[in-house]
Amino acid sequence: MLKGHTENEYHLTPQGWLKGSFWVCGAKIEDVPAPSVRVESWIEEIDGPSGGALPNVSWRRIWESDSATEHAKLELRQRFPLPEYRPREKP
């Protein structure tokens, strides 16, 4: 049984990763506009099982720039790996 489903949006830019919008169970909680300098946007999906088990974390690319070459995107991904999962801070 799942405890919760969250999605964090991240944007890869020439300066590194910028955090974007945030969803909980499909409802957008934080709306952050995408930066104009992004070359890719990704979603980190986190399914939190109940009972203290580790969450299932997966990534999917949702957007990529047509103006950046595949080589440039690959170089940025190698320079700035996907952000490491960290549990969200409770308010």
C-alpha positions as CSV (number, residue, x, y, z in Angstrom):
1,M,0.0,0.0,0.0
2,L,1.3,3.4,-0.9
3,K,1.6,6.2,1.6
4,G,1.9,9.0,-0.9
5,H,3.0,10.0,-4.4
6,T,5.0,13.1,-5.0
7,E,6.6,14.6,-8.1
8,N,9.4,17.2,-8.1
9,E,10.2,19.0,-11.3
10,Y,13.9,19.9,-12.1
11,H,15.4,21.9,-14.9
12,L,18.9,21.4,-16.2
13,T,20.6,24.7,-17.1
14,P,24.1,25.6,-18.0
15,Q,24.6,26.5,-14.3
16,G,23.2,23.2,-13.0
17,W,19.9,22.0,-11.7
18,L,17.0,24.3,-10.7
19,K,14.1,23.1,-8.8
20,G,10.7,23.6,-10.3
21,S,7.1,22.8,-9.4
22,F,6.0,20.2,-6.9
23,W,2.9,17.9,-6.8
24,V,1.4,15.7,-4.2
25,C,-1.0,12.9,-5.4
26,G,-1.5,14.8,-8.6
27,A,-2.3,18.2,-7.0
28,K,0.2,21.0,-7.8
29,I,1.4,22.4,-4.4
30,E,4.1,24.7,-5.7
31,D,4.0,26.4,-9.1
32,V,7.5,27.5,-10.3
33,P,7.9,28.8,-13.8
34,A,10.5,27.0,-16.0
35,P,13.7,29.1,-16.5
36,S,14.3,30.4,-20.0
37,V,17.8,28.9,-20.1
38,R,16.9,25.3,-19.4
39,V,18.0,22.6,-21.8
40,E,16.0,19.8,-20.2
41,S,13.2,19.3,-17.7
42,W,12.8,16.2,-15.6
43,I,10.3,14.8,-13.1
44,E,11.4,12.9,-10.0
45,E,8.6,10.6,-9.0
46,I,8.5,9.3,-5.4
47,D,6.1,6.6,-4.3
48,G,6.3,6.4,-0.5
49,P,5.2,3.0,0.8
50,S,3.8,2.7,4.2
51,G,5.4,0.7,7.0
52,G,8.8,2.5,6.9
53,A,10.1,0.9,3.7
54,L,12.3,2.9,1.4
55,P,10.5,5.0,-1.2
56,N,10.6,4.0,-4.9
57,V,12.3,6.9,-6.8
58,S,12.2,7.2,-10.6
59,W,13.0,9.9,-13.1
60,R,11.5,10.8,-16.5
61,R,12.4,13.6,-18.9
62,I,9.4,15.7,-19.8
63,W,11.0,18.4,-22.1
64,E,14.2,19.0,-24.0
65,S,15.4,22.0,-26.0
66,D,15.5,21.8,-29.7
67,S,18.3,24.4,-29.8
68,A,20.8,22.5,-27.7
69,T,22.7,19.7,-29.4
70,E,22.6,16.1,-28.1
71,H,26.4,16.5,-27.3
72,A,25.8,19.7,-25.3
73,K,22.9,18.0,-23.3
74,L,25.1,14.9,-22.6
75,E,28.0,17.1,-21.4
76,L,25.6,19.0,-19.0
77,R,24.2,15.7,-17.7
78,Q,27.7,14.4,-17.1
79,R,28.8,17.6,-15.4
80,F,25.6,17.9,-13.3
81,P,24.1,14.4,-12.5
82,L,20.5,14.1,-11.6
83,P,19.8,15.5,-8.1
84,E,20.1,12.9,-5.3
85,Y,16.8,12.0,-3.6
86,R,16.4,13.6,-0.2
87,P,13.2,13.4,1.9
88,R,11.3,16.7,1.9
89,E,11.6,18.8,5.0
90,K,8.4,18.9,7.0
91,P,7.1,22.5,7.5
